[in-house]
């Protein structure tokens, strides 16, 4: 019994430390101010601001309730230890030990938030996937990754929007860009930035040969428009018709937009919106997010210092291998995290891999 009491005391101590680290009094005051503003009649007159504030208030409320409810659960469990005699209440004592173990596991999960304290970690994320060399196999792999991240976002309760997707004739995609909206979306997904490698028996050739495919995943935070300025002279803007699989046109006008930032070589495109203007706005917003992420990576104060062909260097950063043959394994090369449950990983169960990566950085 004494050991269980000590374990519960440690959990309580960790909860108190976490609430101090997360600045709970400040969060409570922020939520109070947000609630006051949201109760005013003119609140929804500015839809963009109202949406952003509502989202922020919801995230703060979730953080406060998660930790406060958890603290209450542990306190209730501690009180049970004072009323229990392990010699006579054997069944109840076993249940108490189980509850304590569950509390330790929950603390470990919640504590991941403490690693998400970067400037943009709370932001929404823009996730881009690009098929590497390897033809149809690589394109199919890119589509498998897109499905994996859509499933992961669904598991986390985040919203997703496919901004751009370039289908290929036989199978798979050449590229895709997804906006992911949710608390700490960028903080978690930034761990996925890099090259992902797949080894399997190719389903696309009759010889049944083992093939290695690559795809590049890029993750940037969604940012406010005013956070970065881009010179018009640095932009190359092209229009084209949105197309589906097999080159079929899904739009009779040149509404899709491709924007290239000439100093860095970064290219974004959008074909998901109804009008050329809307596609241009989304593409420009995503370009700014990519530039800010690159700016942060190189610790630069201004965008002007970002020069060179960014995309070429990105392919050198291989972070994870997914092996389907001759054995099944996922291995993260940054942390040496391994699992044989590759089906679960490809179905979006990424928390363990991502959390291992977050913890390894601290």
C-alpha positions as CSV (number, residue, x, y, z in Angstrom):
1,X,0.0,0.0,0.0
2,X,2.8,2.4,0.9
3,X,4.3,2.0,-2.6
4,X,1.0,2.9,-4.2
5,X,0.7,6.0,-2.0
6,X,4.1,7.1,-3.0
7,X,3.4,6.6,-6.7
8,X,0.2,8.7,-6.4
9,X,2.2,11.5,-4.6
10,X,4.7,11.6,-7.4
11,X,1.8,11.9,-9.9
12,X,0.3,14.8,-8.0
13,X,3.6,16.5,-7.8
14,X,4.1,16.1,-11.6
15,X,0.6,17.5,-12.2
16,X,1.3,20.6,-10.1
17,X,4.6,21.1,-11.9
18,X,2.9,20.8,-15.3
19,X,0.2,23.4,-14.4
20,X,3.0,25.8,-13.3
21,X,4.9,25.2,-16.6
22,X,1.7,25.7,-18.6
23,X,1.0,28.9,-16.7
24,X,-2.5,27.9,-15.6
25,X,-3.4,31.3,-14.0
26,X,-2.5,33.1,-17.2
27,X,-4.5,30.6,-19.3
28,X,-7.6,31.0,-17.0
29,X,-7.4,34.8,-17.4
30,X,-7.0,34.5,-21.1
31,X,-10.1,32.2,-21.3
32,X,-12.1,34.7,-19.1
33,X,-11.2,37.5,-21.5
34,X,-12.1,35.4,-24.6
35,X,-15.4,34.5,-23.1
36,X,-16.2,38.1,-22.4
37,X,-15.4,39.1,-25.9
38,X,-17.4,36.2,-27.4
39,X,-20.5,37.3,-25.4
40,X,-20.6,40.7,-27.1
41,X,-23.2,41.4,-29.8
42,X,-20.6,42.6,-32.4
43,X,-18.3,39.6,-31.9
44,X,-19.3,37.9,-35.2
45,X,-19.0,41.1,-37.3
46,X,-15.5,40.0,-38.1
47,X,-15.8,36.4,-39.1
48,X,-12.1,35.7,-39.4
49,X,-11.3,37.1,-36.0
50,X,-14.3,35.4,-34.4
51,X,-13.3,32.0,-35.8
52,X,-9.7,32.3,-34.6
53,X,-10.7,33.4,-31.1
54,X,-13.3,30.7,-30.8
55,X,-10.7,28.1,-31.8
56,X,-8.2,29.5,-29.3
57,X,-10.7,29.6,-26.5
58,X,-11.7,26.0,-27.2
59,X,-8.0,24.9,-27.1
60,X,-7.4,26.7,-23.8
61,X,-10.6,25.2,-22.3
62,X,-9.5,21.7,-23.4
63,X,-6.1,22.1,-21.8
64,X,-7.5,23.4,-18.5
65,X,-10.2,20.7,-18.2
66,X,-7.9,17.8,-19.1
67,X,-5.4,18.7,-16.4
68,X,-8.0,19.7,-13.7
69,X,-10.1,16.6,-14.3
70,X,-7.0,14.4,-14.1
71,X,-5.9,16.1,-10.9
72,X,-9.3,15.4,-9.4
73,X,-9.2,11.8,-10.4
74,X,-5.8,11.3,-8.7
75,X,-7.0,13.1,-5.6
76,X,-10.0,10.8,-5.4
77,X,-7.7,7.7,-5.8
78,X,-5.5,9.0,-3.0
79,X,-8.5,9.4,-0.7
80,X,-9.3,5.7,-1.3
81,X,-5.9,4.7,0.0
82,X,-6.7,6.2,3.3
83,X,-10.0,4.2,3.7
84,X,-8.7,0.9,2.5
85,X,-7.1,-2.1,4.3
86,X,-5.2,-4.1,1.7
87,X,-5.3,-7.2,4.0
88,X,-9.1,-7.4,3.9
89,X,-10.0,-5.4,0.7
90,X,-7.9,-7.5,-1.6
91,X,-10.1,-7.0,-4.7
92,X,-10.4,-3.3,-4.1
93,X,-6.6,-3.0,-3.6
94,X,-6.0,-4.7,-6.9
95,X,-8.3,-2.2,-8.6
96,X,-6.5,0.6,-6.8
97,X,-3.1,-0.6,-8.2
98,X,-4.7,-0.8,-11.7
99,X,-6.0,2.8,-11.4
100,X,-2.6,4.0,-10.3
101,X,-0.9,2.4,-13.3
102,X,-3.5,4.0,-15.6
103,X,-2.9,7.4,-14.0
104,X,0.8,7.0,-14.7
105,X,0.1,6.2,-18.3
106,X,-2.3,9.2,-18.6
107,X,0.4,11.5,-17.1
108,X,2.9,10.3,-19.7
109,X,0.4,11.1,-22.5
110,X,-0.6,14.5,-21.1
111,X,3.0,15.5,-20.4
112,X,3.7,15.5,-24.1
113,X,2.2,19.0,-24.1
114,X,5.1,20.2,-22.1
115,X,7.4,19.5,-25.1
116,X,5.2,21.6,-27.4
117,X,6.4,25.0,-26.4
118,X,7.9,26.2,-29.7
119,X,6.8,29.6,-31.2
120,X,4.4,27.9,-33.6
121,X,3.6,24.6,-31.9
122,X,0.0,25.5,-31.1
123,X,-0.7,26.5,-34.7
124,X,-2.5,24.6,-37.4
125,X,-0.3,22.7,-39.9
126,X,0.2,22.6,-43.6
127,X,1.4,19.2,-44.7
128,X,2.8,18.6,-48.2
129,X,3.6,15.2,-49.7
130,X,5.8,14.7,-52.8
131,X,6.5,11.4,-54.5
132,X,10.1,10.7,-55.1
133,X,11.9,8.7,-57.8
134,X,10.5,5.2,-58.4
135,X,7.6,5.8,-60.8
136,X,4.2,4.3,-59.9
137,X,5.5,2.7,-56.7
138,X,6.6,6.0,-55.3
139,X,3.4,7.7,-56.4
140,X,1.4,4.9,-54.7
141,X,3.6,5.4,-51.5
142,X,2.8,9.1,-51.5
143,X,-0.9,8.3,-51.6
144,X,-0.5,5.8,-48.7
145,X,1.2,8.5,-46.6
146,X,-1.6,10.9,-47.4
147,X,-4.1,8.4,-46.1
148,X,-2.0,7.8,-43.0
149,X,-1.9,11.4,-42.1
150,X,-5.7,11.9,-42.8
151,X,-6.4,9.0,-40.5
152,X,-4.0,10.4,-37.8
153,X,-5.7,13.7,-37.9
154,X,-9.1,12.0,-37.6
155,X,-7.9,10.1,-34.5
156,X,-6.7,13.3,-33.0
157,X,-10.0,15.0,-33.7
158,X,-8.5,17.5,-36.1
159,X,-10.1,18.9,-39.2
160,X,-8.5,18.4,-42.6
161,X,-8.8,20.0,-46.0
162,X,-7.0,18.7,-49.1
163,X,-5.9,22.0,-50.8
164,X,-4.1,20.4,-53.7
165,X,-3.7,16.8,-55.0
166,X,-2.1,15.8,-58.3
167,X,-3.3,12.3,-59.3
168,X,-1.3,10.0,-61.5
169,X,-2.6,7.9,-64.4
170,X,-2.0,4.3,-63.1
171,X,-2.0,4.8,-59.4
172,X,-1.1,7.1,-56.6
173,X,-0.4,10.8,-56.5
174,X,2.5,13.0,-57.6
175,X,1.9,15.5,-54.7
176,X,-0.7,16.7,-52.2
177,X,-1.1,19.5,-49.7
178,X,-3.4,19.3,-46.7
179,X,-4.4,22.0,-44.2
180,X,-4.8,20.4,-40.7
181,X,-6.7,22.4,-38.1
182,X,-6.5,21.5,-34.4
183,X,-4.7,22.1,-31.1
184,X,-0.9,21.6,-31.5
185,X,-1.3,20.2,-35.0
186,X,2.0,21.7,-36.1
187,X,3.7,20.8,-32.8
188,X,3.0,17.1,-33.4
189,X,3.3,17.0,-37.2
190,X,6.6,18.9,-37.5
191,X,8.1,15.6,-36.3
192,X,7.0,14.0,-39.6
193,X,9.1,16.5,-41.8
194,X,11.6,14.6,-43.9
195,X,12.0,11.6,-46.3
196,X,9.9,8.5,-45.7
197,X,11.2,5.2,-47.3
198,X,9.1,2.2,-48.2
199,X,10.4,-1.3,-48.9
200,X,7.9,-3.9,-50.3
201,X,7.1,-6.3,-53.1
202,X,5.8,-4.1,-55.9
203,X,2.1,-4.6,-56.8
204,X,2.8,-2.9,-60.1
205,X,5.2,-5.3,-61.9
206,X,4.6,-8.9,-62.9
207,X,8.1,-10.0,-61.7
208,X,7.2,-9.5,-58.1
209,X,10.4,-7.7,-57.3
210,X,11.2,-5.9,-54.1
211,X,11.1,-2.2,-54.6
212,X,12.3,0.8,-52.5
213,X,10.2,4.0,-52.8
214,X,10.7,7.4,-51.3
215,X,8.3,10.3,-50.5
216,X,9.1,13.7,-49.0
217,X,6.8,15.1,-46.3
218,X,7.1,18.8,-45.6
219,X,5.3,20.4,-42.6
220,X,4.9,24.1,-42.0
221,X,2.8,26.1,-39.4
222,X,-0.2,28.0,-40.6
223,X,0.6,31.7,-39.8
224,X,-1.1,35.0,-39.7
225,X,-0.9,37.0,-43.0
226,X,0.8,40.0,-41.4
227,X,3.7,37.9,-40.0
228,X,5.6,37.9,-43.3
229,X,5.8,40.2,-46.3
230,X,6.8,39.0,-49.8
231,X,7.9,41.2,-52.6
232,X,5.7,40.9,-55.7
233,X,8.8,40.8,-57.9
234,X,9.9,37.6,-56.2
235,X,6.8,35.7,-57.3
236,X,6.1,33.8,-60.5
237,X,2.4,33.1,-60.8
238,X,0.9,30.6,-63.2
239,X,-2.6,29.5,-63.9
240,X,-3.8,26.1,-65.2
241,X,-6.8,23.9,-65.3
242,X,-7.5,21.6,-62.3
243,X,-7.3,18.0,-63.3
244,X,-8.3,14.6,-61.9
245,X,-6.8,11.1,-62.4
246,X,-5.7,10.4,-66.0
247,X,-5.5,14.1,-66.9
248,X,-9.3,14.6,-66.9
249,X,-10.2,18.2,-66.5
250,X,-12.4,18.8,-63.5
251,X,-12.7,22.6,-64.2
252,X,-13.4,24.3,-67.5
253,X,-11.5,27.5,-66.6
254,X,-7.9,28.1,-65.7
255,X,-8.7,28.5,-62.0
256,X,-5.9,26.5,-60.4
257,X,-2.9,28.6,-59.3
258,X,0.8,27.8,-59.0
259,X,3.1,30.3,-57.2
260,X,6.9,30.1,-57.2
261,X,9.1,32.1,-54.8
262,X,12.0,32.7,-57.2
263,X,14.7,33.5,-54.5
264,X,14.2,30.1,-52.8
265,X,12.6,27.9,-55.5
266,X,9.7,27.1,-53.2
267,X,6.5,26.3,-55.2
268,X,3.0,26.0,-54.0
269,X,-0.3,25.4,-55.8
270,X,-4.0,25.3,-55.1
271,X,-6.8,23.9,-57.2
272,X,-9.4,23.0,-54.6
273,X,-11.3,26.3,-54.3
274,X,-14.0,27.5,-56.7
275,X,-12.4,30.6,-58.1
276,X,-8.9,31.7,-59.2
277,X,-8.9,34.4,-56.6
278,X,-9.6,32.0,-53.8
279,X,-7.0,29.5,-55.0
280,X,-4.5,32.4,-55.2
281,X,-5.3,33.5,-51.6
282,X,-4.8,29.9,-50.2
283,X,-1.6,29.3,-52.2
284,X,-0.1,32.7,-51.1
285,X,-1.0,31.9,-47.5
286,X,0.7,28.5,-47.7
287,X,3.8,30.0,-49.4
288,X,4.1,32.4,-46.5
289,X,3.9,29.6,-44.0
290,X,6.6,27.7,-45.8
291,X,8.9,30.7,-45.9
292,X,8.4,31.4,-42.2
293,X,9.2,27.7,-41.4
294,X,12.4,28.0,-43.5
295,X,13.2,31.3,-41.9
296,X,12.9,29.8,-38.4
297,X,15.0,26.8,-39.3
298,X,17.9,29.1,-40.4
299,X,17.3,31.6,-37.5
300,X,17.1,34.5,-39.9
301,X,15.3,37.8,-39.2
302,X,14.2,38.5,-42.8
303,X,13.0,36.5,-45.7
304,X,15.5,38.2,-48.0
305,X,18.3,36.0,-46.6
306,X,16.7,32.8,-47.8
307,X,18.4,31.9,-51.1
308,X,19.0,28.7,-53.1
309,X,17.2,25.7,-54.2
310,X,15.5,24.6,-50.9
311,X,13.8,21.4,-52.3
312,X,17.1,19.7,-53.4
313,X,18.4,19.7,-49.8
314,X,15.2,18.4,-48.3
315,X,15.6,15.0,-49.9
316,X,18.7,14.2,-47.9
317,X,16.8,14.0,-44.6
318,X,15.6,10.4,-44.4
319,X,13.8,10.1,-41.1
320,X,11.9,6.7,-41.2
321,X,11.7,3.4,-43.0
322,X,8.6,1.2,-43.5
323,X,9.5,-2.4,-44.4
324,X,6.7,-4.7,-45.7
325,X,9.1,-7.4,-47.1
326,X,11.0,-9.6,-46.2
327,X,9.7,-8.7,-42.7
328,X,7.4,-6.1,-41.2
329,X,8.8,-3.2,-39.3
330,X,8.7,0.6,-39.0
331,X,11.9,2.2,-37.8
332,X,12.5,5.9,-36.9
333,X,16.1,6.6,-37.7
334,X,16.2,9.7,-35.3
335,X,15.2,7.8,-32.2
336,X,15.7,4.1,-33.1
337,X,12.0,3.6,-32.2
338,X,10.8,0.3,-33.8
339,X,7.5,-1.5,-34.1
340,X,6.4,-4.5,-36.1
341,X,2.8,-3.2,-36.1
342,X,3.1,-1.5,-39.5
343,X,-0.6,-1.9,-40.4
344,X,-1.5,0.2,-37.3
345,X,1.1,2.8,-38.2
346,X,-0.2,3.1,-41.8
347,X,-3.7,3.3,-40.4
348,X,-2.8,6.5,-38.5
349,X,-1.6,5.3,-35.1
350,X,1.4,7.6,-34.9
351,X,1.3,8.9,-31.4
352,X,4.0,6.6,-30.0
353,X,6.4,7.4,-32.8
354,X,5.8,11.1,-32.7
355,X,6.0,11.3,-28.9
356,X,9.3,9.4,-28.9
357,X,10.7,11.9,-31.3
358,X,9.5,14.9,-29.2
359,X,10.9,13.5,-26.0
360,X,14.3,12.7,-27.7
361,X,14.7,16.4,-28.6
362,X,14.7,17.6,-24.9
